[in-house]
Amino acid sequence: MGVEPVNIERVMAQVDVEQLRSRGSVKWSVTSGRQLGAFIAESDLPLAPSIQRALADAIGRGLTGYLPTPLARDTAAACATFQHKRFGWDVDPAHIELLPDVLGAFTFTLGHLVEPGTPVVLPTPAYMPFLELPGAVGHELRKLPMDLVDGRFVIDPRRLATALEGGGLLVLINPHNPTGQVATREELLAIADVVERTGATVFADEIHSPLVYSGGQHIPYASLDERTAAHTVTAVSASKGWNLPGLACAQLIMTSAAHRRRWSASPFVVRHGTSPLGAVAATAAYGVDGVAHLDALVDHLQRGRDLFAARMAHAPTIGYTPPAATYIHWLDLRDAGVDPGRVAERTGVIGTNGTACGTAGFLRLTLATSHAVVGEVADRLVSLTADDA
């Protein structure tokens, strides 16, 4: 029998900044005084009751050792069901493997699913670690700046073809971090044409796919057609949708038989380390009660996004397109004459300088929190333009 979802609006209306700090999360433990944390993808919203119950039961049973194979299979099946019901993508659970996190899945892909030395093509702006990790494991990084067209970042297929000439690994982040965009079918098909023509591979980071707002539609890249299924590895996780990154469980979906063979041939030690508690939490997250909680979370986040957008309208020199997904907000401060590196000093709002995402002049904010905090962050940013007027 289903459980009534938490009333997130009521819960968050009763939480103040000091209570958030008392939780000890990374985002809030570095703040003090009037500082507000918005630099890391942690959520302040309530944990799903179904996940809490599942974790309490697992701990009560002493499930704190290594990951049992039956549990891994349960998580793969739950992930496949979620992909089917949420996005219409029919995935065989036998094609889903578990790794601790999406960056670990990316590292595994570089080390075992593509040829040694394969260059990595990364459209920018991008999630910060993707700019650092390829070089750290011996792969050339080719940054591909996207074009900003009417507030939307788009990949130029011709420049993509040049970057992928001779083959490579394209990192495709969708929904996009940091812009919050959701790629259209037409955009994805244009990318697929280039990838297929150049003999490249795609690493599809779809970790934010649970967080798509009403009016938007996430299309798993590998689900487009037989071509994309054959040249893609897809990384997903419940970590962003349900705030579970610390429990270390992501899912790597390999729709290509060749990739699955390489997985099986790889040393066990490089695909080891997923937490059994993370698998328990992910299985619960993808279940009926977990999805009902997710829907309530998305509704709260969308209301917060709309509040933020309404407040930011009072600062027209700050470029801002409300995200279609994610709780990440990407602000263009160039026309406002505001240095992103000084925003924390001037406002107390701690975000991420866009240079860390590969694009100077922008500010990245993560706002999975109360509407009171969202409104306060927006008001402080608006004050920057008032100060400079």
C-alpha positions in Angstrom: 0.0 0.0 0.0 1.4 3.4 -1.0 2.4 6.0 1.5 1.3 9.7 1.3 4.2 11.8 0.1 5.8 14.3 2.5 4.3 17.8 2.3 7.5 19.3 1.2 6.2 22.9 1.1 5.1 22.7 4.8 8.3 21.0 5.9 10.6 23.5 4.2 8.6 26.5 5.3 9.6 25.6 8.9 13.4 25.2 8.2 15.7 28.2 8.6 19.4 28.6 7.7 20.7 27.7 11.1 18.8 24.4 11.0 20.2 23.7 7.6 23.7 24.3 9.0 23.1 22.0 11.9 22.7 19.1 9.5 26.4 19.3 8.7 26.2 18.9 4.9 29.1 20.0 2.7 27.0 22.9 1.3 26.2 24.4 4.6 29.1 23.4 6.8 31.4 25.9 5.0 29.0 28.8 5.6 28.7 31.2 8.5 27.1 34.5 9.2 25.1 35.7 6.2 26.6 33.3 3.8 24.3 31.0 1.7 25.7 27.8 0.1 24.8 27.2 -3.5 28.0 25.7 -5.0 27.4 21.9 -4.8 24.6 19.6 -5.9 23.3 18.7 -2.5 19.6 19.0 -1.7 18.1 20.3 1.5 14.7 18.7 0.8 13.3 15.8 2.9 14.5 12.3 2.2 11.8 10.0 0.8 10.1 8.0 3.6 10.3 4.9 1.5 14.1 5.3 1.3 14.4 5.9 5.0 12.5 2.8 5.8 14.5 0.7 3.3 17.8 1.9 4.8 16.6 1.4 8.4 15.6 -2.2 7.5 18.9 -2.9 5.7 20.9 -1.6 8.6 18.8 -3.6 11.0 19.6 -6.7 9.0 23.3 -5.8 9.1 23.6 -5.2 5.3 26.8 -3.1 5.7 29.3 -5.4 4.0 29.8 -5.8 0.3 27.2 -5.7 -2.5 25.3 -9.0 -2.8 24.6 -10.1 -6.4 20.8 -10.5 -5.8 20.6 -6.9 -4.5 22.5 -5.6 -7.5 20.0 -7.4 -9.8 17.1 -5.9 -7.9 18.5 -2.4 -8.4 19.1 -3.0 -12.1 15.5 -4.2 -12.5 14.2 -1.2 -10.6 16.3 1.2 -12.7 15.0 -0.5 -15.9 11.4 -0.1 -14.7 12.0 3.6 -14.0 13.5 4.2 -17.4 10.5 2.5 -19.0 7.8 4.2 -17.0 9.4 7.7 -16.9 10.9 7.9 -20.4 9.5 5.1 -22.5 12.9 3.4 -22.8 12.8 -0.4 -22.7 16.1 -1.5 -21.2 17.0 -5.1 -20.4 18.0 -5.2 -16.7 20.8 -7.6 -17.7 22.4 -4.6 -19.6 22.6 -2.5 -16.4 25.6 -2.7 -14.1 26.4 -0.9 -10.8 29.3 1.4 -10.0 29.8 3.8 -7.1 29.1 7.0 -9.0 28.8 8.6 -12.5 32.4 9.9 -12.5 33.5 6.3 -11.6 31.4 5.2 -14.6 33.2 7.7 -16.8 36.6 6.6 -15.5 35.7 3.0 -16.2 34.5 3.9 -19.7 37.8 5.6 -20.5 39.8 2.8 -19.1 37.9 -0.2 -20.4 35.1 0.6 -22.9 37.1 2.7 -25.4 40.6 2.3 -26.8 43.5 3.6 -24.8 44.3 7.2 -25.6 40.9 7.9 -27.1 40.4 11.7 -27.2 37.5 13.1 -25.1 35.3 15.8 -26.7 33.6 17.9 -24.1 31.0 20.6 -25.0 31.4 23.6 -22.7 30.2 24.9 -20.4 30.3 21.5 -18.5 30.2 19.9 -15.1 33.5 20.8 -13.6 35.1 17.4 -13.0 34.6 16.4 -16.7 37.2 19.1 -17.5 39.8 17.6 -15.1 39.3 13.8 -15.2 40.3 12.9 -18.8 43.8 14.4 -18.4 44.2 12.8 -15.0 43.8 9.3 -16.5 45.9 10.0 -19.6 43.3 11.1 -22.3 43.5 14.2 -24.4 40.6 16.7 -23.7 39.2 18.6 -26.6 36.9 21.3 -25.4 34.1 22.3 -27.7 32.5 25.7 -26.8 28.8 25.7 -27.5 27.1 28.6 -29.2 24.7 30.7 -27.1 21.6 31.3 -29.3 18.6 33.1 -27.8 19.6 32.0 -24.2 20.2 28.4 -25.2 23.6 26.7 -25.6 23.8 24.6 -28.7 26.4 22.3 -30.3 27.5 23.2 -33.8 27.4 19.8 -35.8 30.2 21.0 -38.1 32.6 21.8 -35.3 31.6 18.6 -33.5 32.6 16.7 -36.6 35.9 18.4 -36.6 36.5 17.6 -32.9 35.5 13.9 -33.4 37.4 13.4 -36.7 39.2 10.1 -36.5 37.0 8.9 -33.6 36.7 9.9 -30.0 34.5 9.9 -26.9 31.8 12.5 -26.8 30.6 13.5 -23.3 26.9 14.3 -23.7 25.4 15.7 -20.5 21.6 15.7 -20.8 19.7 17.2 -18.9 22.6 19.6 -19.0 24.8 20.6 -16.2 25.2 23.6 -15.7 22.6 25.2 -18.0 19.6 23.0 -17.0 18.7 22.5 -20.6 16.9 19.4 -22.0 18.0 18.4 -25.5 15.4 18.1 -28.2 15.0 15.0 -30.4 16.3 17.1 -33.3 19.4 18.1 -31.5 20.1 14.6 -30.4 19.6 13.2 -33.9 22.0 15.8 -35.3 24.6 14.7 -32.8 24.0 11.0 -33.6 24.6 11.6 -37.3 28.0 13.1 -36.5 29.0 10.4 -34.0 28.0 7.7 -36.4 29.8 9.3 -39.3 33.1 9.7 -37.3 33.0 6.3 -35.7 32.9 7.9 -32.2 31.4 6.7 -28.9 29.1 8.6 -26.6 29.2 8.7 -22.8 25.7 9.9 -21.9 25.6 11.5 -18.5 21.8 11.4 -17.7 22.1 11.7 -13.9 19.7 14.7 -13.8 17.0 13.0 -15.9 14.6 12.5 -12.9 14.4 16.3 -12.5 12.6 17.5 -15.6 9.9 20.1 -15.1 6.4 20.1 -16.5 6.4 20.9 -20.2 9.8 19.2 -20.8 10.7 15.7 -21.9 13.9 13.8 -21.4 14.8 11.5 -24.3 17.5 9.0 -23.4 20.1 9.4 -26.1 20.7 5.6 -26.5 16.9 5.1 -27.0 16.8 7.1 -30.3 17.6 4.3 -32.7 19.8 1.3 -33.3 22.8 3.5 -34.1 22.8 5.3 -30.7 22.1 2.1 -28.9 25.3 0.6 -30.4 27.6 3.6 -29.8 26.5 4.7 -26.4 27.1 4.0 -22.7 24.7 5.7 -20.4 25.3 6.6 -16.8 22.3 7.3 -14.5 21.8 7.4 -10.8 19.2 8.2 -8.1 21.7 10.5 -6.4 20.5 13.9 -7.8 16.7 13.2 -7.9 16.6 11.8 -4.4 19.8 13.3 -2.8 21.7 10.1 -2.4 25.3 10.9 -3.7 26.9 9.8 -0.4 25.5 6.3 -0.6 27.6 5.5 -3.7 25.4 3.7 -6.3 25.1 4.6 -9.9 24.0 2.5 -12.9 25.9 2.0 -16.1 23.5 1.1 -19.0 25.3 -0.7 -21.8 23.0 -1.3 -24.8 25.9 -2.5 -27.0 27.0 -6.1 -26.8 30.6 -5.0 -27.5 30.6 -2.8 -24.4 29.0 -5.6 -22.3 31.8 -8.0 -23.4 34.4 -5.4 -22.4 32.7 -5.0 -19.1 32.8 -8.8 -18.5 36.5 -8.9 -19.5 37.6 -6.1 -17.2 39.2 -6.9 -13.8 36.7 -7.2 -11.0 38.6 -4.6 -8.9 37.9 -1.8 -11.3 34.1 -2.4 -11.2 33.9 -3.0 -7.5 32.9 -0.7 -4.6 29.1 0.0 -5.0 27.6 0.4 -1.5 24.9 -2.1 -0.6 23.1 0.7 1.2 23.2 2.8 -1.9 21.7 -0.1 -3.9 18.9 -0.4 -1.3 18.3 3.3 -1.5 18.3 3.4 -5.3 15.9 0.4 -5.5 13.5 2.2 -3.1 13.8 5.5 -5.0 12.8 3.9 -8.3 9.8 2.2 -6.7 6.2 3.5 -6.6 6.5 5.4 -3.3 9.9 6.8 -4.3 8.6 8.1 -7.6 5.6 9.7 -5.8 8.1 11.5 -3.6 10.1 12.5 -6.6 7.1 14.1 -8.2 6.5 16.2 -5.1 10.2 17.2 -5.1 10.1 18.3 -8.7 6.9 20.3 -8.1 8.7 22.1 -5.2 11.8 22.7 -7.3 9.7 24.1 -10.2 8.0 26.5 -7.9 11.4 27.6 -6.6 12.6 28.0 -10.1 9.6 30.2 -11.0 10.2 32.3 -7.9 13.8 32.7 -8.8 13.0 33.7 -12.4 10.4 36.3 -11.2 12.9 37.9 -8.8 15.7 37.9 -11.4 13.5 39.7 -13.9 14.4 42.8 -11.8 18.0 42.5 -12.9 17.6 42.6 -16.7 21.4 43.0 -17.3 21.9 39.5 -15.8 21.4 36.9 -18.5 19.2 34.1 -17.3 17.2 31.3 -18.9 15.2 29.3 -16.3 16.2 25.7 -16.4 13.9 23.1 -18.0 15.4 20.5 -15.6 17.8 20.2 -12.6 18.0 22.6 -9.7 21.1 24.3 -11.3 20.8 27.9 -12.4 23.3 29.4 -14.9 23.7 33.2 -14.8 25.4 35.3 -17.5 27.0 38.2 -15.6 29.0 39.7 -18.5 26.6 42.5 -19.5 26.0 43.3 -15.8 29.7 44.0 -15.4 29.8 41.7 -12.4 32.9 39.5 -11.7 31.6 36.0 -10.8 34.7 35.6 -8.6 33.5 38.4 -6.4 29.9 37.4 -6.0 30.4 35.6 -2.7 32.4 38.5 -1.3 29.8 41.0 -2.3 26.6 39.1 -1.5 27.4 36.2 0.7 26.0 33.8 -1.9 28.6 31.0 -2.5 28.3 29.7 -6.1 30.7 28.4 -8.7 32.6 30.6 -11.0 31.8 29.7 -14.6 35.5 29.5 -15.4 35.5 26.2 -13.5 32.9 25.0 -16.0 35.0 26.1 -19.0 33.1 29.4 -19.6 34.1 32.7 -18.2 31.7 35.4 -17.1 29.0 33.0 -15.7 27.9 31.9 -12.3 26.6 28.5 -11.4 24.1 28.1 -8.5 22.5 25.0 -7.1 19.2 25.8 -5.4 17.5 22.6 -4.0 16.4 24.3 -0.9 13.5 26.3 0.7 11.8 28.9 -1.3 12.8 31.5 1.4 16.5 30.8 0.7 15.9 30.8 -3.1 14.2 34.2 -2.8 17.0 35.6 -0.6 19.6 34.4 -3.1 17.8 36.1 -6.0 17.3 39.3 -4.1 21.0 39.5 -3.2 22.0 38.9 -6.9 19.6 41.6 -8.0 21.2 44.0 -5.5 24.4 43.6 -7.4 23.0 45.4 -10.4 21.4 48.0 -8.2 24.7 48.7 -6.6 26.3 49.1 -9.9 23.6 51.3 -11.4 
